[in-house]
């Protein structure tokens, strides 16, 4: 008689089943509905095939489509395999390589026999994939001996798979998955029970790109086909709509259309701000300056070029040097185009961050425990040598201005300072229009500075602060900075995308390395704790996020042009000039449109520029000292007394907190 094992279900109930019972058997015993919906199972937290046998006492949970994260991972993994099968069926001789999942879908790298794939090939591949899905082919796992599998791959002309199989660690179990009886791929799994568990209308192949085998530019160029996949057709449709919205809101497109900024080849990764864009920049900077002042910060300004010794001491030189612009301390000769560098010349660097410079400010003069916490802030211009291919409008640049800050405090002040920062952050994000904020606690990475007991204290300090602030959070293991754990604040924008912006990093290491100290109550010298913090991250990137969040229609207080005064007829020009002057005196950013054009043309043009308010002036308005107020996005217009209209608009345009 088969041995019995005890399984514990998510509701805490326990059942005894025969050893070898599968997850499908368990689901069927619970109910036919669950058996039909089951996709996989978790055994002691590990995701497994539904057909895997249960051989020991374990906690078992059946995974269905309602378990979104698990379901999407399984679905996208299976779509990648189905695509590979479809490609090989349509294009015999094509070799397969890898097919991982992505944040919104999957891709697979192929070595075509005759020619690289193009986007014209995608419709046929999609049709073949739907055929495989509707065939409801069972997905079956087998374990192979390494030598047998390598021989099979070599026999089938799968050189890439044979190479990879030969490099897997000795002793590692090697599994393959069959789709029906006629196609297989090497894979750890898990997979769905069959291809029919996929919705044939819930995926779309999106693009084709080139990719080197194993990311090595000296190896073969492959064809990479990307796809997106979801649980249902409805989810796919919603995702494609988000893509359309993202394209419509693209800050680079809006930057051109609204005349905010431009980029050009001669200044890779740096932004040319136009008058309207820079007005928006200054409004955001002034808002942040005011909020930080209210939060007890002292604003400072530090050099952009520093001796490399500071970066060596801080640890950035070893960790971050390839992303730094290194500058030899050399005065070039004016009579030669060649730069001769003295081997004894000091090496300088454009600062990629502000931390070591802020420590130098802290170190000036003797600091007492009574001086702590000391909160320093800077709109620091930093440079990072990002690759050309990684640059992306305002979102990824080489020159950036960070709303950087550092809090120097005692260890017993960590929790309160972190809570205070979180409270300030909530105010800032609320003012800027973001009320959906997720928090992550990123813990120690494998490569790090400092001893484990220091990391224990640092991680505990941030965790206690989050609890004290009443903030829900998730842990991101191994994603902390090399010198300390950090809090990450992720904003969700108007179309559901998540942006990591704010950060609070707890650092016991840098004050030690840069010899920062204060005199304690006991008269002895102590190391301060250093909290690295930013709310926006960089002004460039955050402005890009804001432009896309609002689709260019900025709230009144941030809008580069807040009001346009436009005439209907020439005989209202004098009154329009008076209205514009009164609006400027009320603190509004105003443009005056006296052109000899029809008013509908003017309104349409300024609406395309997403101006929040247009004040229309004709002879009737001049006689009655009123204005016709047209708001962006509204069909109606309102005639109001001039003073009343300007008072309402000025109040709306007032910067929050001022």
Protein Blocks (a to p, Z undefined) as FASTA:
>chain_A
ZZddddddfkopacdddehiafklmmmmnomklmmmpmbdceehiacdfklccfbdcddd
dddfklmmlmmmmmmmmmmmmmmmmmmmmmghiacfbdcddfklccdddddfkbccdfkl
mmmmmmmmmmmmmnopacddddddfklmmmmmmmnopaklmmmmmmgcehiacddddehj
lbccddebjadfbfklpcfklcccfbdcdddehhiakbccdddddddddfbfklmmmmmm
mmmmmmmmomklmmmmnomaccdfklghiacddfklmmmmmmmmmmmmmmmmmnopacdd
ddfbdcfklmmmnommmmmmmmpccdddddddfkbcbdcddfkbccddddfbfklmmmmm
mmgojadfklpccdddddddddddddfklggcjllcfbdcdddddddddfklmmmmmmmm
mmmmmmmmmmnopabdcdddddddfbdgdjfklmmmmmmmmmmmmmmnopacdddehiac
fkbccdddddddfkopacdfbdcdddfklmmmnopacddfkopacddddddddfklpakl
mmmmmmmmnnopacfklpmblbdcddfbfklmmmmmmmmmmmmmnopacdddfbfcdfkl
mmmmmmmnopabacdddfklmmnopaddddehiabdcdddfklmmmmmmmmmpcghZZ
